[in-house]
Amino acid sequence: MFTTRGRGTVIDVRATPSGKFVIGVEDANGEVGYFTEKAVRLARS
């Protein structure tokens, strides 16, 4: 996945109380960030 912070791997998907989904993405440094569906896009290998 590509995020606003760079490329990473999806490790978690959670629903928020409002019914939206957030996606946990781990980057190459091992840091995990949570992003909304609009802030990520699929990376092609």
C-alpha positions as CSV (number, residue, x, y, z in Angstrom):
1,M,0.0,0.0,0.0
2,F,1.0,3.6,-0.5
3,T,0.1,6.0,2.2
4,T,0.8,9.7,2.9
5,R,4.0,8.5,4.7
6,G,5.3,6.2,1.9
7,R,5.0,2.5,1.1
8,G,4.0,-0.2,3.6
9,T,2.2,-3.4,4.4
10,V,-1.3,-3.7,5.7
11,I,-1.3,-5.4,9.1
12,D,-4.7,-4.4,10.6
13,V,-8.1,-3.2,9.5
14,R,-10.6,-1.8,12.1
15,A,-14.0,-0.3,12.2
16,T,-14.5,3.0,14.0
17,P,-17.5,3.8,16.1
18,S,-18.8,6.0,13.3
19,G,-18.8,3.0,10.9
20,K,-15.7,4.0,8.9
21,F,-12.7,1.8,8.5
22,V,-9.1,2.6,9.4
23,I,-6.2,0.6,7.9
24,G,-3.0,-0.2,9.9
25,V,0.1,0.0,7.7
26,E,3.6,-0.9,8.8
27,D,6.4,0.9,7.0
28,A,10.0,-0.3,6.3
29,N,11.2,1.1,9.7
30,G,8.6,-1.0,11.6
31,E,6.4,2.0,12.4
32,V,2.7,1.5,12.2
33,G,0.3,4.2,11.2
34,Y,-3.5,4.1,10.9
35,F,-5.1,5.7,7.8
36,T,-8.6,6.1,6.4
37,E,-9.6,4.4,3.2
38,K,-9.0,7.7,1.3
39,A,-5.4,8.1,2.5
40,V,-4.2,4.8,1.0
41,R,-3.9,3.2,-2.4
42,L,-2.8,-0.1,-3.7
43,A,0.8,-0.5,-4.8
44,R,1.5,-2.7,-7.8
45,S,4.5,-5.0,-7.5
